[in-house]
Amino acid sequence: MNSLFRISTALLLAYFAFCPSYIGKASGPPPAPHLTNQQTPISVTSELVAIPVFVTDSSGHFVPGLFRDNFRVYENHRAQQITLFEQEDTPVSVGILVDHSSSMASKLPNVGNAVLGFAHNSNPDDQMFVVNFADQATVVPGGEQTFAGTPEELRRAVLSISADGRTALYDAIAVGLDRLKSAHWQKKALILISDGGDNASHLSLAQILKRTRSSQVTIYSVGLVDEEGEEEDPKILEQLCQDTGGVATFPRTEAAVLESTRAIARDLREQYILGFVPQNLPGEDTYHKIQVQVVASNLGKLHVRARPGYSGNAVSDGPVKRESSRNESSH
């Protein structure tokens, strides 16, 4: 009996020696396995609101090297504790939505090249897919293969069908949002390349705005707007981007279209990710305003871009997959 007691005591002491975080806890899940120095995805389960934040100086250049303590996050004017902070070039899951309506026929070859330029300037670990839309929206690649493999495959996906028919813009956004639900990375974005008009969707603008506000997806747009275009509506693109923290651009030349997609790629790589757990879990239709501030007096006047708010469904209540961050500490 004494021998058994000594063995049991030794085992318990060894257990607590290797599991110090468990002392004082009655129960809980087993500790996570030790991570290597490689960028290994981990799963974090929490009711988290994640906010991509882009900080620029007075010249419009990205400001790197900020820390958690430099940021302030407010929800409905109440300060929030920042529980997630990332400042690395972390991968993003991206859906590229390309208008294939009749009005886009002459623009598609240049759009294909612009998508190629975007992919070449993106993080090599990004996940991407294409949604071609006219009267209906079609995801490429389809079936079980959710994301394309190479930049050239993305370009071929854009050019896989010809331009014809009307414009189901809102339906395409809904398809892109649904596809991103199965995406691997926490950072998610949609890039909308269109002349901005919608005349074929089953969903309304109000319905699609409700969906985007209840997601954690950032929307960017490249508006190929002609002065004589009768169906074009750039204000729709601007609203979708502003609501989600993205940027709407309206290039006038082929070279400017390519530069627009390259700029979006840089924007996605030059972001801070801030996350907080809401003090009171919002209802499904409740809209909560967000304000992000940067405190760095030695850097002069800074400009901060982030989504202005979210509705209840934007709170993640499942596993959040992201890269292990080695730069989450403050000064």
WOMO-V419833 format. One record per backbone hydrogen bond with DSSP energy under -1.0 kcal/mol. NH is the residue of the N-H (numbers start at 1). CO is the residue of the C=O. Records with the same first field share a line. If there is no record, write none. Layout:
NH = CO  CO
This chain:
5 = 1
6 = 2
7 = 3
8 = 4
9 = 5
10 = 6
11 = 7
12 = 8
13 = 9
14 = 10
15 = 11
16 = 12
17 = 13
18 = 14
19 = 15
22 = 19
23 = 20
25 = 22
40 = 38
42 = 322
44 = 320
48 = 46  316
49 = 276
51 = 274
53 = 272
54 = 305
56 = 303
57 = 61
60 = 57
63 = 55
70 = 67
71 = 68
72 = 293
74 = 291
75 = 78
76 = 289
78 = 75
80 = 73
83 = 275
84 = 275
86 = 273
90 = 88
93 = 187
94 = 127
95 = 189
96 = 129
97 = 191
98 = 131
99 = 193
100 = 133
102 = 165
104 = 101
105 = 102
107 = 104
108 = 104
111 = 107
112 = 108
113 = 109
114 = 110
115 = 111
116 = 112
117 = 113
118 = 114
119 = 115
120 = 116
121 = 117
122 = 119
126 = 123
127 = 92
129 = 94
130 = 140
131 = 96
132 = 138
133 = 98
134 = 136
138 = 132
140 = 130
146 = 144
148 = 128
154 = 150
155 = 151
156 = 152
157 = 153
158 = 154
159 = 155
164 = 100
168 = 134
172 = 168
173 = 169
174 = 170
175 = 171
176 = 172
177 = 173
178 = 174
179 = 175
180 = 176
182 = 179
183 = 180
186 = 321
189 = 93
190 = 218
191 = 95
192 = 220
193 = 97
194 = 222
199 = 167
200 = 167
208 = 204
209 = 205
210 = 206
211 = 207
212 = 208
213 = 209
215 = 212
218 = 188
220 = 190
221 = 247
222 = 192
223 = 249
224 = 194
225 = 223
229 = 226
236 = 233
238 = 234
239 = 235
240 = 236
241 = 237
242 = 238
243 = 239
246 = 241
249 = 221
257 = 253
258 = 254
259 = 255
260 = 256
261 = 257
262 = 258
263 = 259
264 = 260
265 = 261
266 = 262
267 = 263
268 = 264
269 = 265
270 = 266
272 = 53
273 = 86
274 = 51
275 = 84
276 = 49
286 = 283
288 = 310
290 = 308
291 = 74
293 = 72
295 = 70
299 = 296
303 = 56
305 = 54
310 = 288
311 = 213
314 = 311
315 = 312
316 = 48
320 = 44
322 = 42
